[in-house]
Amino acid sequence: MTIGAPKEIKPQEGRVALLPDHVRELTETGQTVLVEAGAGRLSGAADADYAAAGAQVLEDAAAVWAGADFIVKVKEILPAEYGFLRPDHLILTNLHTAANREETDRLLEAGLTAIAAEDTHRFGSPNCALAGEIGAFEGIRLCLAPHGGAGRHFFGHFGSRPIRALVLGLGNVGRGALRTLLGLGCETVGFDLVWGARYRAEQDHPTPLFRTAEIEALSEHLAEADLIVNCVLWPKHRDDHLITREMLMGLRPGAVICDIACDEAGAIETSRPTSWADPVYEVEGVRHFCVDNIPGAAPVAASAGYGAALMRHIRPILAQGWRAACAQDPWLARGLVCAGGALVHEETARVQGRARAALEDVLAAPPLS
Ligand SMILES: NC(=O)c1ccc[n+]([C@@H]2O[C@H](COP(=O)([O-])OP(=O)(O)OC[C@H]3O[C@@H](n4cnc5c(N)ncnc54)[C@H](O)[C@@H]3O)[C@@H](O)[C@H]2O)c1
């Protein structure tokens, strides 16, 4: 297979799927790797570094998509890339198809095979931790007076209390948020449905600044919060919310919602994804920060973690083909969105009301179409 790594085109997205060290590992085992010129620049990797690692550096995205049959990327397929899609492409990237009907249509029409990287990380995406850490950092910044916040400091100097933060969801992202909030001295309450998640967070942070609570108690804490950091992945079929529009009226003046999960009308009814170019909007006087590619703000670290995680899947796919690799690794199979024009992804089928092929059938034999 020829592997292609195009440059990401989402605004302010500086990550790249493979860094030169990942490319070197591939080329040293005889693989051909095509990298778009400038793809790694914001991640600290120059075109010359890729060339030295054995990649062919091509001038534009069209050449990479045309020359490669295994495309590795970071973000979803954007409209400007739809014209590049071919039936023989295998794509491994963060696709988020359940929330994107148009992208799903284009992938199915192209008749290609696509794997959603976000569903394949057995121990959580390494970029989730970064999203929590950086997202909480932005939330704290928005608590400062020049940004419209109540002007509290993150440390409790001179007898004034520090920022009070609530973290909803103590998974990979939530634990990242805790590292920033508690590292900087904010009083923090962590909420999770699952006792084990609360227990683990308490063990990680034995400090009087931190305590946990059951999610049912959330409304009792809202009126005291300066910053609410949401890290709960919200099932797309649910139409209830942890924080409704009405509940925003009960928040303190200057309070900030930092919705890292940023599901459209998800855990936070008033959330919609934003970009680093225009990250914050206001509803009922409450600022919402909902950037959907937060780790893209630290591409040097994020690409190193993301590339290493992708390589764990790229190796078996190259060695055995995607069908055998999926058959052997249920986490990789979990990410299989479509193959040969057939939708496989359970969540996308359910949310969009589409028919779905059985995974076993798709893995057993190449589809006829
Ligand atoms: N904005 C970004 O750039 C960015 C980057 C990475 C991840 N994310 C998103 O962040 C979200 C969280 O990811 P994660 O890896 O931490 O997920 P996770 O599954 O590891 O953690 C989610 C936590 O929420 C808890 N939870 C689930 N339902 C709950 C409820 N109703 N009330 C309270 N707690 C509940 C779970 O028990 C779990 O501990 C996802 O939606 C992911 O897509 C966003």
The ligand as an SDF file (V2000), in Angstrom:
LIG
                    3D

 44 48  0  0  0  0  0  0  0  0999 V2000
  -13.0440   19.5230   21.9020 N   0  0  0  0  0  0  0  0  0  0  0  0
  -12.0330   18.7170   21.5940 C   0  0  0  0  0  0  0  0  0  0  0  0
  -11.0710   19.0870   20.9440 O   0  0  0  0  0  0  0  0  0  0  0  0
  -12.0670   17.2940   22.0980 C   0  0  0  0  0  0  0  0  0  0  0  0
  -10.8870   16.5250   22.0520 C   0  0  0  0  0  0  0  0  0  0  0  0
  -10.9240   15.2340   22.5560 C   0  0  0  0  0  0  0  0  0  0  0  0
  -12.1270   14.7180   23.0450 C   0  0  0  0  0  0  0  0  0  0  0  0
  -13.2550   15.4920   23.0220 N   0  0  0  0  0  0  0  0  0  0  0  0
  -14.5410   14.9820   23.5280 C   0  0  0  0  0  0  0  0  0  0  0  0
  -14.5290   14.9540   24.9540 O   0  0  0  0  0  0  0  0  0  0  0  0
  -15.5240   14.0330   25.4010 C   0  0  0  0  0  0  0  0  0  0  0  0
  -15.0230   13.1700   26.5410 C   0  0  0  0  0  0  0  0  0  0  0  0
  -14.0410   12.2710   26.0480 O   0  0  0  0  0  0  0  0  0  0  0  0
  -13.3550   11.2070   27.0370 P   0  0  0  0  0  0  0  0  0  0  0  0
  -12.3210   10.4950   26.2460 O   0  0  0  0  0  0  0  0  0  0  0  0
  -12.9750   11.8550   28.3130 O   0  0  0  0  0  0  0  0  0  0  0  0
  -14.5880   10.2430   27.3040 O   0  0  0  0  0  0  0  0  0  0  0  0
  -14.6500    9.1460   28.4400 P   0  0  0  0  0  0  0  0  0  0  0  0
  -15.6710    8.1800   27.9860 O   0  0  0  0  0  0  0  0  0  0  0  0
  -13.2720    8.6960   28.8070 O   0  0  0  0  0  0  0  0  0  0  0  0
  -15.2000    9.9550   29.7180 O   0  0  0  0  0  0  0  0  0  0  0  0
  -16.5000   10.3950   29.8440 C   0  0  0  0  0  0  0  0  0  0  0  0
  -16.8510   10.3180   31.3230 C   0  0  0  0  0  0  0  0  0  0  0  0
  -18.1620   10.8550   31.4570 O   0  0  0  0  0  0  0  0  0  0  0  0
  -18.8880   10.0180   32.3560 C   0  0  0  0  0  0  0  0  0  0  0  0
  -20.3050   10.1660   32.0580 N   0  0  0  0  0  0  0  0  0  0  0  0
  -21.0110    9.6110   31.0420 C   0  0  0  0  0  0  0  0  0  0  0  0
  -22.2900   10.0130   31.0970 N   0  0  0  0  0  0  0  0  0  0  0  0
  -22.3800   10.8360   32.1710 C   0  0  0  0  0  0  0  0  0  0  0  0
  -23.4380   11.5770   32.7420 C   0  0  0  0  0  0  0  0  0  0  0  0
  -24.6860   11.5380   32.2380 N   0  0  0  0  0  0  0  0  0  0  0  0
  -23.1800   12.3160   33.8360 N   0  0  0  0  0  0  0  0  0  0  0  0
  -21.9320   12.3410   34.3700 C   0  0  0  0  0  0  0  0  0  0  0  0
  -20.8910   11.6600   33.8870 N   0  0  0  0  0  0  0  0  0  0  0  0
  -21.1090   10.9350   32.7770 C   0  0  0  0  0  0  0  0  0  0  0  0
  -18.3770    8.6240   32.1010 C   0  0  0  0  0  0  0  0  0  0  0  0
  -18.6190    7.7680   33.2020 O   0  0  0  0  0  0  0  0  0  0  0  0
  -16.8860    8.8790   31.8620 C   0  0  0  0  0  0  0  0  0  0  0  0
  -16.1590    8.8040   33.0630 O   0  0  0  0  0  0  0  0  0  0  0  0
  -15.9390   13.2520   24.1520 C   0  0  0  0  0  0  0  0  0  0  0  0
  -17.1770   13.7760   23.7240 O   0  0  0  0  0  0  0  0  0  0  0  0
  -14.8540   13.5520   23.1550 C   0  0  0  0  0  0  0  0  0  0  0  0
  -15.3130   13.4870   21.8050 O   0  0  0  0  0  0  0  0  0  0  0  0
  -13.2360   16.7720   22.5760 C   0  0  0  0  0  0  0  0  0  0  0  0
  1  2  1  0
  2  3  2  0
  2  4  1  0
  4  5  1  0
  4 44  2  0
  5  6  2  0
  6  7  1  0
  7  8  2  0
  8  9  1  0
  8 44  1  0
  9 10  1  0
  9 42  1  0
 10 11  1  0
 11 12  1  0
 11 40  1  0
 12 13  1  0
 13 14  1  0
 14 15  2  0
 14 16  1  0
 14 17  1  0
 17 18  1  0
 18 19  2  0
 18 20  1  0
 18 21  1  0
 21 22  1  0
 22 23  1  0
 23 24  1  0
 23 38  1  0
 24 25  1  0
 25 26  1  0
 25 36  1  0
 26 27  1  0
 26 35  1  0
 27 28  2  0
 28 29  1  0
 29 30  1  0
 29 35  2  0
 30 31  1  0
 30 32  2  0
 32 33  1  0
 33 34  2  0
 34 35  1  0
 36 37  1  0
 36 38  1  0
 38 39  1  0
 40 41  1  0
 40 42  1  0
 42 43  1  0
M  CHG  2   8   1  16  -1
M  END
$$$$
